[in-house]
Structure formats: C-alpha cells, structure tokens
Amino acid sequence: EAQVTQNPRYLITVTGKKLTVTCSQNMNHEYMSWYRQDPGLGLRQIYYSMNVEVTDKGDVPEGYKVSRKEKRNFPLILESPSPNQTSLYFCASSFSVATNEKLFFGSGTQLSVL
Amino acid sequence: AQSVTQLGSHVSVSEGALVLLRCNYSSSVPPYLFWYVQYPNQGLQLLLKYTSAATLVKGINGFEAEFKKSETSFHLTKPSAHMSDAAEYFCAVSSEIQGAQKLVFGQGTRLTINP
C-alpha cells in the first residue's frame, strides 16, 4: 500500500532532550516536506527536500534540522526542544517538485514538550 | 507572496443541507489551488485541485469547487451534507519557489454536521 509513515504517533518529552521524528515513504517520491499544524494557523512548512541530499528551509525552520540521505526517509530532528515546539507535525511527499502535484500526508505526530 | 484566507474557522450545517466553505487567495501569477480534508486523527488527503483546465472542479465524495478569477475565490461546495463529511478542510495555493513546489495553507475550517 502506498503510504507515508511517521513515527511515533504521540510523543511527550522535556525541554532540551533531543528527539527525532521519522518519516518514510514507499512511493519513490522526489519531494518531501515537514509541516507543523497549530490551531488557527493552518499548516506551516518547516523544511522541504527536492531530492536526496537537497534540503531547504520552509517558513518556520528555527529549532529544527532535517536530513535526506536516502530517497525514502526524511527525519525531523529537534536538537533541544522547547515548549513552543509543542504541535502536531505532518510529513508529506509528492512524486515531483511540480507545483500542481498532490501531496501525500502521514498520519501525524502529536508532540508535547514540557 | 501567495496567501490564502478561509472565511469562518467553524461551519455548522444540518445533514442534507448545502455545504459552502469559503476560500480567497492572493497570487501574483495564475495559481494552482487545492482543497485538502483532514478527518479526525488522520493526515490530510486531497479533495480536489484546480490547474487551469476547467473553472469548475469536481472532487471526491461529491465535493466541487469553482475558480473565480475576478473574485480571487475558490469556494468549496457540496449540495447535500452527510454525517461523514465532518472534518477540517484546508484551502491551499501552490507556487514555485527556488525550483520546488511551495504550498501555502489557509487556517482551516472545521465542518460540523448536525443530525
């Protein structure tokens, strides 16, 4: 089944404790992206990747890192999480970087930073 | 810069009634426009997209949207609401930034269906 898989589904952590949220897609997609969803703000892009070893900042990259060593994986790293990073996170992918491509989304990771 | 405004963070309709979710966009170039739906505890999935082929776009589950350039709008409609339509709906506009797709989402509209 074609899908984007995120793990974990829920995560509670404390300020400053490094964490990684994994994202994997099995559709051989070129483009992958991370979003955070906050009430009243919709989805905002954190980072995106056009292909292996090519990543770039989105609208809200501060406090996050990403890597794209393999085409299928695009982990999101929080080196020193803070409470303002408490949010619902989504990974998404699409076949190409074209502007009319639809995005496939993972089921989300609800992160709470205490 | 591209932007999207969804009018109404919450919309409530009765089962069987017309659903109308409003979206206005701002774009300096002809836009690609999307509606995504998010069911409880799930990721977003595509409802429909406008890519300039036709101004009236039909999507899944009986939804459709009409692109009106003069009004810079892309409102989502469904003639008869069903309980299963209860979800959050996001309008989005796409553009190209540095060779890649840049999708800007609206704030979302939560649709509630009353029995």
Contacts between the chains, C-beta under 8 A, distances in Angstrom:
chain1	res1	chain2	res2	distance
A	4	B	43	7.3
A	31	B	100	6.7
A	31	B	101	6.5
A	33	B	103	8.0
A	35	B	105	7.9
A	40	B	9	6.8
A	40	B	107	5.8
A	41	B	107	6.4
A	42	B	4	8.0
A	42	B	6	8.0
A	42	B	90	6.2
A	42	B	105	4.1
A	42	B	106	5.5
A	42	B	107	4.5
A	42	B	108	5.2
A	43	B	44	7.6
A	43	B	90	6.8
A	43	B	105	4.3
A	44	B	105	7.6
A	45	B	102	7.5
A	45	B	103	7.3
A	48	B	100	6.3
A	50	B	99	6.8
A	50	B	100	4.9
A	56	B	98	6.8
A	56	B	100	7.3
A	90	B	43	5.8
A	90	B	44	7.0
A	92	B	43	7.8
A	92	B	44	7.7
A	94	B	101	6.9
A	97	B	99	6.4
A	97	B	100	4.4
A	97	B	101	5.4
A	98	B	101	6.4
A	99	B	32	5.2
A	99	B	94	4.5
A	99	B	95	6.1
A	99	B	96	5.1
A	99	B	101	4.8
A	99	B	102	7.7
A	100	B	32	4.7
A	100	B	49	6.8
A	100	B	51	4.6
A	100	B	94	6.8
A	101	B	101	6.2
A	102	B	34	7.3
A	102	B	46	4.5
A	102	B	49	6.4
A	103	B	36	7.8
A	103	B	44	7.4
A	103	B	46	7.3
A	103	B	103	6.7
A	105	B	36	8.0
A	105	B	43	3.3
A	105	B	44	4.5
A	105	B	45	6.9
A	106	B	43	5.3
A	107	B	41	7.4
A	107	B	42	5.9
A	107	B	43	4.9
A	108	B	41	7.8
A	108	B	42	7.6
A	108	B	43	5.7
